[in-house]
Amino acid sequence: MSKKYHVTTTINGDDYEFLCEAQQTLLDVLRDELMLSGTKEGCATGDCGACTVMVDDTMVCSCLVLGVEVEGTKVETIEGMAKGDTLHPLQQKFLELNGLQCGICTPGILIAAKALLERNPDPTETEIRYWLAGNLCRCTGYDKIIRSVQAAAKEMRGA
Amino acid sequence: MATILEKSGFNPDKKLKIVGTSPVKHDGIDKVTGRAKFGADLYLPGMLVGKILRSPHPHARIKSIDISAAEKLPGVKAVVTRADFPEIKAGTPDGDMTRNAMAREKALYDGHPVAAVAATSESIAKAALKLIKVDYEILPHVIDPVEAMKPTAPILHEHVRTKGVKGADQPTNVIERLDLAMGDADAGFKEADVIVEHEYDTKPMHQGYIEPQGCVATCTEDGQIELWCCTQAPWVFRDRLSNILKIEAAKIRVQQSEMGGGFGGKTGFYGEPVAIQLARKAKRPVKIALTRNEVFRATGPVSGTKSRIKMGAKKDGTITAAEAELAFQTGAFTGSMFINAPQAMFTRYNLKNVKTVSYEVVSNRPKVNSFRAPCVPQVVFGVEGVIDELARKIGMDPIDFRLKNAATEGYKTIYGETFGPIGFVETLKAAKACDHYTSPVPPGQGRGVAAGFWFNRGGETTGTLNIAIDGSVTLILGTSDVAGSRISISMMAAEELGIPVDKVRAIMADTHSLGFNRVTAGSRTTFSTGMVIVDSARKAIAELCKRAAGLWGVPDDAVTFEDGYCKPAGANVGTFEPLSIAQIAAKTMATHGAIAGHSEMNVTGAGPGFGLHIVDVEVDQETGRADIKRYTVVEDAGKAIHPLQVEGQYQGGAVQGIGWALNEEYYYGEDGRLQNPSFLDYRMPVASDVPMIGTEIVEVPNPRHPYGLRGVGEVPVVPTMAAIANAIGQCIGVRPSSLPMSPPKLLKLIEEARAQRG
């Protein structure tokens, strides 16, 4: 059996400790060791964005980060996006405007969209499209995803 | 069991409160919070990781497999090979299915499973795969279907003789020849003033669902199998698994997970039988989650085609005849459903003289699987190009030309159906009047249109509606929810019962809970399961009335149901306060127990669907890159139960078609290995590639459904590639005849057109 490493980190504000093998990715750890299965694997090569999470406020594909690399960091996943009973405005708008069909790409897209709106509260359609170009969706044709992000941005700006 | 829906009960004048609105889908909240459980999201105590060893050769005889070293590796709990699968005769449907799940005599494509292991960790499973020694005798291979049709081609299956050809006695890769015709095409062409004939070529593409197939299999000590998996066909999976693994159907329980996209690609199984055999051997739960590389190399691409299409028309615009010769690449095993193509390719036009010949061909590529309107978009790509050219040669507007030839109610199709009320004319008229078509084509761009048709389907469907003691309602549905059918069907139940849709919750059943349900495909789900649930609701309403009659001490037929309440049917029944569903449900202990409705049907009466797409394209004359500037889908939904979801189907189908049209293609090396099994090299559309997709929902009700609906899942992809090709043709002066219309290909066409102009 491969040697395991001890890692201490914060996930969605909670302290976590886990053991992982050197080659295990953050995605593998989140899903298979910690059973935070909201983060999805679509490709494991950084091409689809389904596994998007935040590590120390940087948006990453968790399939391209090793588990051991998150030692001492702050990780945010889809499981931490709603605060108690209150959905994030992005989550709410995706529901209202049908920004999701099958839902497999949705966690990654929501994390990515949140990161966008934190940097740019009033993005143009083109800016949203380019920001989300790393997140594949095969169901929606993107139309309602873009509209959901626009509507959430508007609400968050209080416009 | 008799159904209450002897006739559909369609009432165009019924005032609808819920159907036609767009409430938030009940399964949505779990999907935006990460709680929804997809195929790979189940974790069981003691669960092992299953991994599959795949052939690196496109065609090789498997001489021997040595698993002894792998079995000895600590942490390995089971290894399976062909020896662990029952022998089933090659060339039968079950024989093909078991051989596709686990290679037997030969490996037939790069990625074909040859062995599998279950181990306590992924790293151990991967290490064990490396210890398995497979002795291959490498055979010559063939990738291209036209090459595969030649008499000198390497033969995949020695037992194949071409079906549909008299006296075929030699082994061949041509599985079947299918002749389908109506009228007299030769005579029709003699009447034509203009004839257009071209050859076309489309490439296999992948359904591209973002969720790779994932499953967990368990086996109890007494041999009961439980299979959790993402599937469009739980009952079909169960019955086929029962056949190939020789386990009684009642001992296999398939529970569908949430499905992260299917589009037809999850109608057949891959890792599931392997996981079951590993779980039986290891006596522990086994999860097999495919990687994207495995998904590309070994799961369902869509058939590529070669076609020759010829049509003739009179000067007044009447089409007089159509002819087609079609070859479908089906991968290593038969199953392309290519019969759909000759049946659907011209169907939407009022043709009397049609002649088609179609072939299905095996080659050393993964077995194809369904994809929205299987085998139809590929040939419509050519048909709608020919139609467009005829219109231009005659000097007619392309939509007017289609209107002139549009099929209407009473038209007898080539496959024998006589159309009931259909909405093709209405769709074309709506397209012609819409803002996109009436706006001028921007300078430097080309505009294309194309039309599409799909049968829509019915079939065996079951469902149950249970009324809880507080009057809320649960639905047990047999079909899978591929994009929102639970809410649409819940809406129909709420409409029938006169209760808010929030009082209804639907689940996707496991195979022990209901009788057989046909595969969730062909745009049949909201139509068929909706029908079954409306029938169940009406049965439950009849029972509610009976209970109210009992409580009031009046005859059963003295009670009527209206807007969620049982009421006296007339003044002479007596004076009783109307009883709500909740009030009656609260008294079920005192009456006759729980109130429910249940229905099994072989649903018929699917209403054909028609669409027209309009697209504006700009082509960079220096690079050959096509840019979609504006896109509009116009389509008849019959009735949009949940309009936001119908729009989503239209938009999603169109963007899948944009990928197929412009980028998506498999690259095989000389060695017969797939060169681009990743999302980096297999380029699906991303958000920045496409514009907003306009939609126009036409509603010509299907009178054979209680709410008038047709299906909306297939048609949106049918005309896409044709419409884009027609637009590119307007833009660069040559209409492309080969997919994908990638920059190098378009650049070549631009240069040829330049050279011709001198």
HADDOCK unambig.tbl for C-alpha pairs under 7 A between the chains (distance, minus, plus):
assign (segid A and resid 37 and name CA) (segid B and resid 41 and name CA) 5.92 0.50 0.50
assign (segid A and resid 38 and name CA) (segid B and resid 34 and name CA) 3.78 0.50 0.50
assign (segid A and resid 38 and name CA) (segid B and resid 35 and name CA) 5.97 0.50 0.50
assign (segid A and resid 39 and name CA) (segid B and resid 34 and name CA) 6.96 0.50 0.50
assign (segid A and resid 42 and name CA) (segid B and resid 210 and name CA) 5.26 0.50 0.50
assign (segid A and resid 42 and name CA) (segid B and resid 211 and name CA) 5.45 0.50 0.50
assign (segid A and resid 42 and name CA) (segid B and resid 212 and name CA) 6.37 0.50 0.50
assign (segid A and resid 42 and name CA) (segid B and resid 292 and name CA) 6.80 0.50 0.50
assign (segid A and resid 43 and name CA) (segid B and resid 291 and name CA) 6.63 0.50 0.50
assign (segid A and resid 43 and name CA) (segid B and resid 292 and name CA) 4.91 0.50 0.50
assign (segid A and resid 47 and name CA) (segid B and resid 679 and name CA) 5.68 0.50 0.50
assign (segid A and resid 47 and name CA) (segid B and resid 680 and name CA) 5.77 0.50 0.50
assign (segid A and resid 48 and name CA) (segid B and resid 679 and name CA) 6.89 0.50 0.50
assign (segid A and resid 78 and name CA) (segid B and resid 33 and name CA) 5.98 0.50 0.50
assign (segid A and resid 78 and name CA) (segid B and resid 34 and name CA) 5.79 0.50 0.50
assign (segid A and resid 79 and name CA) (segid B and resid 33 and name CA) 5.85 0.50 0.50
assign (segid A and resid 79 and name CA) (segid B and resid 34 and name CA) 5.82 0.50 0.50
assign (segid A and resid 91 and name CA) (segid B and resid 32 and name CA) 5.66 0.50 0.50
assign (segid A and resid 95 and name CA) (segid B and resid 24 and name CA) 5.78 0.50 0.50
assign (segid A and resid 95 and name CA) (segid B and resid 28 and name CA) 6.18 0.50 0.50
assign (segid A and resid 96 and name CA) (segid B and resid 24 and name CA) 5.62 0.50 0.50
assign (segid A and resid 98 and name CA) (segid B and resid 644 and name CA) 6.52 0.50 0.50
assign (segid A and resid 98 and name CA) (segid B and resid 645 and name CA) 6.90 0.50 0.50
assign (segid A and resid 101 and name CA) (segid B and resid 483 and name CA) 4.81 0.50 0.50
assign (segid A and resid 101 and name CA) (segid B and resid 484 and name CA) 6.54 0.50 0.50
assign (segid A and resid 102 and name CA) (segid B and resid 259 and name CA) 6.36 0.50 0.50
assign (segid A and resid 102 and name CA) (segid B and resid 260 and name CA) 5.18 0.50 0.50
assign (segid A and resid 102 and name CA) (segid B and resid 261 and name CA) 5.70 0.50 0.50
assign (segid A and resid 102 and name CA) (segid B and resid 482 and name CA) 6.27 0.50 0.50
assign (segid A and resid 102 and name CA) (segid B and resid 483 and name CA) 5.08 0.50 0.50
assign (segid A and resid 103 and name CA) (segid B and resid 31 and name CA) 5.37 0.50 0.50
assign (segid A and resid 103 and name CA) (segid B and resid 260 and name CA) 6.39 0.50 0.50
assign (segid A and resid 104 and name CA) (segid B and resid 210 and name CA) 6.75 0.50 0.50
assign (segid A and resid 104 and name CA) (segid B and resid 211 and name CA) 6.44 0.50 0.50
assign (segid A and resid 104 and name CA) (segid B and resid 260 and name CA) 4.84 0.50 0.50
assign (segid A and resid 105 and name CA) (segid B and resid 210 and name CA) 6.92 0.50 0.50
assign (segid A and resid 106 and name CA) (segid B and resid 31 and name CA) 6.91 0.50 0.50
assign (segid A and resid 106 and name CA) (segid B and resid 32 and name CA) 6.30 0.50 0.50
assign (segid A and resid 107 and name CA) (segid B and resid 32 and name CA) 6.20 0.50 0.50
assign (segid A and resid 107 and name CA) (segid B and resid 34 and name CA) 6.16 0.50 0.50
assign (segid A and resid 129 and name CA) (segid B and resid 687 and name CA) 4.89 0.50 0.50
assign (segid A and resid 129 and name CA) (segid B and resid 688 and name CA) 4.65 0.50 0.50
assign (segid A and resid 130 and name CA) (segid B and resid 687 and name CA) 6.83 0.50 0.50
assign (segid A and resid 130 and name CA) (segid B and resid 688 and name CA) 5.21 0.50 0.50
assign (segid A and resid 132 and name CA) (segid B and resid 687 and name CA) 6.29 0.50 0.50
assign (segid A and resid 133 and name CA) (segid B and resid 686 and name CA) 5.20 0.50 0.50
assign (segid A and resid 133 and name CA) (segid B and resid 687 and name CA) 5.08 0.50 0.50
assign (segid A and resid 133 and name CA) (segid B and resid 688 and name CA) 5.71 0.50 0.50
assign (segid A and resid 136 and name CA) (segid B and resid 686 and name CA) 5.89 0.50 0.50
assign (segid A and resid 137 and name CA) (segid B and resid 210 and name CA) 6.99 0.50 0.50
assign (segid A and resid 138 and name CA) (segid B and resid 208 and name CA) 6.58 0.50 0.50
assign (segid A and resid 138 and name CA) (segid B and resid 209 and name CA) 6.09 0.50 0.50
assign (segid A and resid 138 and name CA) (segid B and resid 210 and name CA) 6.73 0.50 0.50
assign (segid A and resid 138 and name CA) (segid B and resid 652 and name CA) 6.95 0.50 0.50
assign (segid A and resid 138 and name CA) (segid B and resid 656 and name CA) 6.97 0.50 0.50
assign (segid A and resid 139 and name CA) (segid B and resid 261 and name CA) 6.94 0.50 0.50
assign (segid A and resid 139 and name CA) (segid B and resid 652 and name CA) 4.98 0.50 0.50
assign (segid A and resid 140 and name CA) (segid B and resid 648 and name CA) 5.57 0.50 0.50
assign (segid A and resid 140 and name CA) (segid B and resid 651 and name CA) 6.16 0.50 0.50
assign (segid A and resid 140 and name CA) (segid B and resid 652 and name CA) 4.29 0.50 0.50
assign (segid A and resid 141 and name CA) (segid B and resid 651 and name CA) 5.23 0.50 0.50
assign (segid A and resid 141 and name CA) (segid B and resid 652 and name CA) 4.14 0.50 0.50
assign (segid A and resid 141 and name CA) (segid B and resid 655 and name CA) 4.99 0.50 0.50
assign (segid A and resid 142 and name CA) (segid B and resid 687 and name CA) 5.84 0.50 0.50
assign (segid A and resid 143 and name CA) (segid B and resid 692 and name CA) 5.09 0.50 0.50
assign (segid A and resid 143 and name CA) (segid B and resid 693 and name CA) 6.31 0.50 0.50
